[in-house]
Amino acid sequence: MSKLQLSLGCCDYDRTRALFDGRVAIEGCDVVPLALHPEEIFHRAFNGHEFDVCELSLSSHTVMTARGQTDYVAIPAFVSRVFRHSGIYIRTDRGIDRPEALRGKKIGVPEYQITANVWIRGMLQDDYGVKVNEVHWRRGGVEQPGREERAPLQLPPDIDLQQIPNTETLSSLLESGELDAVFSAKAPSCFTRGAPNVGLLFPKFKDVERSYFERTRIFPIMHVVGIRRSLVEKHPWLPVSVFKAFVEAKRLAMEELAQIGHLYASLPWGVAEYHESRALMGDDFWSYGLDANRHVLETFTRYHHEQGLSPRQVAPEELFHPTVLNLSKN
């Protein structure tokens, strides 16, 4: 019996690398892996459904789940997780010396709906009382003009979201002072090359993020893994097989991070950092599965609804295929 042929679009992270180099297989499948940048994957998956299995934006998947329009079925393999206090870039000449000073400011976002910005806005509201309707949002490409939302939005009328001119970028407007801040997963080039009066709201972001985790026990989830819905309907065993493969690939990555005899990562104290992370966040600090991440997902879907991106708060169970939520145990 021939195996199912699958295309895989995913970033080549340490936690997915075993799927690319063949050390981990998806049961019953021959996989053609494509190592791509997440933004390219999202664009191609959303517009053309090009991949059988792929990395998906948690926010976009939540948007489409709330609308009942999902072309991909997700599994709770969270291949990207990032604390986002580091993603707030500000003009340092506007008196923005604390998060509350962002009220009334013009803030650039590459897309209102991207997952990183949902987390940033939610954190600002929960921890500092800065509400989404107290800011003027300006949307556009960070480095390339003309970027718009991946999926059309219908935001409440009290949220001010406007497109910047298609000849401009967020980085150039932050540098010129036409924007007061930019929220972005990627550092704008004006920051990386040290443009005057451009800096971070949280210069010592690691300390702030550690404190945030200690208070909330939240390690923000950015991306999930999706499987083409038409394939799942034809092969109902597929979600569990894909999930098991991603779990095993992550397990191998963590083994390598802990290896001190020869370093897999090009960081002199990477092993020490690995053990420090486990001491702070738990042995399985990069956990997959719903149960261990329910509080993270519930917080995210609440933010998503409060920010006008979904008409109701989506339950975490709705985001994933049911077969991966009740796996057999040894």
N, C-alpha and C positions, 0 to 999 in steps of 0.2 A: 504494500500500500504506500503510495507516494505521500510525502510530507506536504503540509500546507506552506505555500510560499508567502513570506511576509516581508514588507518593507518597514524599516524602523528609522524614524527621524528623531534624533536625540542628540543633545550635546555630549561630547566625549568627556564626561566627568570621571574622577577616580571611581565613583560609586556605580558607574555604568560601563566602565572600560572592559570588564570581563565579557560583556555582551558583544563588544566590538572585536575583541581579539579571539573569541571563540572558546574561552575557558568556561563560559556558561551558555547553555543552549536553552531555547524555549521548547518545551516538550511538544513533540509532534510537528515541529516547524523547521523550515529552512529560512534563515533570516538574512536579508540584505540590509546591512546597517549603513546609514548615512550620518556622518558626524557633521552637524550643522549648528549654527548659532541659534539660540532660542527664538529670537525675533523673526528670523527667516522661517523657522519651522511654523510658528504661530500664523504668519501671513499665508503660507502655502497650505496649511491644514484648514484654516478658516475659509479661504477663498476657493480652493480647489479640491479639498479633501484628498491631498496627494499621497498621504502615508497610511499604511494599514495600522501601524502602532506609532505613536509619537508623543512627545512632550507637549503639554498644553498649559496655557495660562490658567491659574485657578480662578481668576476673576472672570475671564471670558467664558470659561466653562460654567461658572455660576450664573452669569447672564443668560446663557443659552438654556441652562437647566430650568431657571425660573420661567422662561418663555416656552418651555416644552419643545425646543427646536434643536436638540443636540444630535449631531451627526456622529459623535464619538461617545463611547461608553468609557468612563474613567475607572481606574483602579487606584487605591491609596498608596501608591509608590511616589513619595515626595522627593523627586530628584533634585529640586532646588529649594533651599531654605536659606534665608538671609535676614539678619537684623537690619532694620532700615533707618535707624537714627543717623547713619552715615550718609543718607541720600538727600539731605536738606542743605542746599547751597544758597548762600545769602549775599546780599550787598552788605559789606561791613560798615558802610557810611550812612546807614538808615536807622541807626538806633535799635537794631534787632539783636538785643543782647540776651533775650530769653524767648521761649516759644510763644508766650502770650503776646509779644510784640508783633507777631505775624498778622494779627487782626487788622483788617482793612488794607492789607498789602496786595499787590499784583504778583501772583505766583504762577510761574510757567510749569506746565506738565506736558510730556510728550503725548499722552492720552489720559483723559480723566479716569478711564476704567482700568488702567494697568494695575496689576496686583500690588506692586511696591507702593504705589500711591494710595491705594485703599488702606494698607497697613499704616502708612505715615499719617494720613488724615485721621484714622481711628485712634491712633496713639495720641495725637495732639488733642483730640476731643476728650478722651478718657483721662489722660494724665494732666492736661494743662487747660482744659475748658475751651479750646479753640474750635468753634463749630465750622462746618463746611460752608455755611451761608454767610460767614463773617469775613470771607476772603474773596478776592476777585481772581478767578482762574483764567489763565491764558494758555491755549493749546497750540502745539506745533512741534516740528522736529527739533531734536536737541542740536544736531549738526547738519541736517539736510532739510531744506524748506519743504512745506507742503504736507506734512504728516497729519492724518486725521484719525478718527476713532475706527478701530477694527470692526466694531458692530455699532449700528446707529443707537443713539441714546435718547431717552425721553426723561429728562431730569425735571425735578420740581421747579416751579418758576422762581423760587427765591435763591436758586444756585446760579451764580453769574459765571458762565463758561463761554468764552469767545475765542474764535480762531485768530491767531496772529496773521499778519500779511504773509502770503505765500512766497514772498521774497526774503523773509527773515527766518532766523533760527533762535531757539531759546538761549543758546550760548551767547550769540551776538547781542541779544537784547539784555541779558544779564550783565554782560561786560559794559554795554553802553549806559546802563542804569535805567533803561525803560522798564525792566522788571526788577522787583525787589528781592525775589527768590526764585529758585527752580527746584522742584522735587523730581528726582530722576534716579533710576537704578544705576545708570552710568554717569560717571563724572563728566560734566561739560568741559570742553577743551579749554575754555577761558580759565577754569579752575586749575586744570592740570598743568598749564603753562604759566601759572602764577600771575594772572592779570590783576591789576590794582583793584582793591576794594571788593574782591570776591573771596569768600571763605566758607567755612562750615558753621552751621548753627551749633553743632556739638563737636568742637575740635578733638576732644578726648572721647570719641564716640564709643570706644570699647568699654570704658568705665560705665558710661550711661547705659549701654546695652546689657552689660552684666547685671547692673542694678535692676533694669527692667525685667530681665528673666527671673531674678530672685523674687521679685514682687509678684509676677504674673504667671510664671512657669510657661511662658509662651516663647517658642522658637518659631518665628513666622514662616509659614508655608507659602512658597511662590508658585510652584508648578506641580502638576499631577501627570500621570501617563494615561493617554487615551487610546482606545481601540475602535476602529471603524465599526459603527453599529451594525451595518449590514453583515459583516463577518461574524460578529457575536451572535446574531440571530441564526446564522447558518451553522456556527460551531460553538455551542454554548459552553464547552469546556475551555475555551480560549482565555477568558479573563483570569482564571485561576492559574493556568500555565504561565501566562505572561507575568502575573504578580509574583509567583514563586521564583521566576528567573531574576526579576529585579531585586528581590530580597536576597537571593544568593550572591548576586553581583555586589551588593552593598556589603554583605558580610565579608567577602574577600577584600574589599577596599579597607575596611576597618582593621582587618588582620595586618594589612600592609602598613597602615598608619602606626600600628603598635610595634612594628619591627625595628628594633634599635641596632641590630647587628649590621644592617646595611639600610640606608635611608631610601625609601621609595619617593618621598617628596623632597624637593630641593630647598629644604629649610633646616638649618642646623639644629634647632630645638623643636622640630615638629613633633617628635615623640612626647616630649614634655608637655607641649600644648595639648596633645591628644589626651593625656592623663589629667591635665587640669580641667579640660572640658568635661570629662567623665565625672570628676569630683564635684563640679558645679551642677551639671545638668543630668547626671545619671549615666549608667553604663551604656544604654541604648539612646544616646542623645540625639541621634538622627533617625528617629523611629519612623517606621512605616505602619500602615494599618489604621483603622478608624478608632478603636478603643483608646489607644495611647494618645491620640491627637484630637479627641472629641472637643476638648475645651478650646483648642486652637481654632478648629474649624467653626465652632459655634460663635466665637468672637469675630472671626472673619465674616461669616455670613450676616451677623448683626451689623457690622460696619457697612457691608455691601448694601444692605437694605436702608440703613440710616442715611447713606450718602446718595440715595436715589438711583442706584444702579440696578436693583431688583425690586419688583413691585411688592414682594413679600420676603420674609426671612426664610431662606431655603434650609431645610433640615440637612445635617451632614450626610445622613443615609441616602438622600436623594442624589448626591453627587457621584455615587459609586455603584458598580454592578453588584447585585445582592449576593452573588456566589462568593465574592471575596470577603464578605463581612462575617462569615461563619465557617471558617476553615476547620478541617479536622485537626485534632491535636494528638500527639503521641502520648 
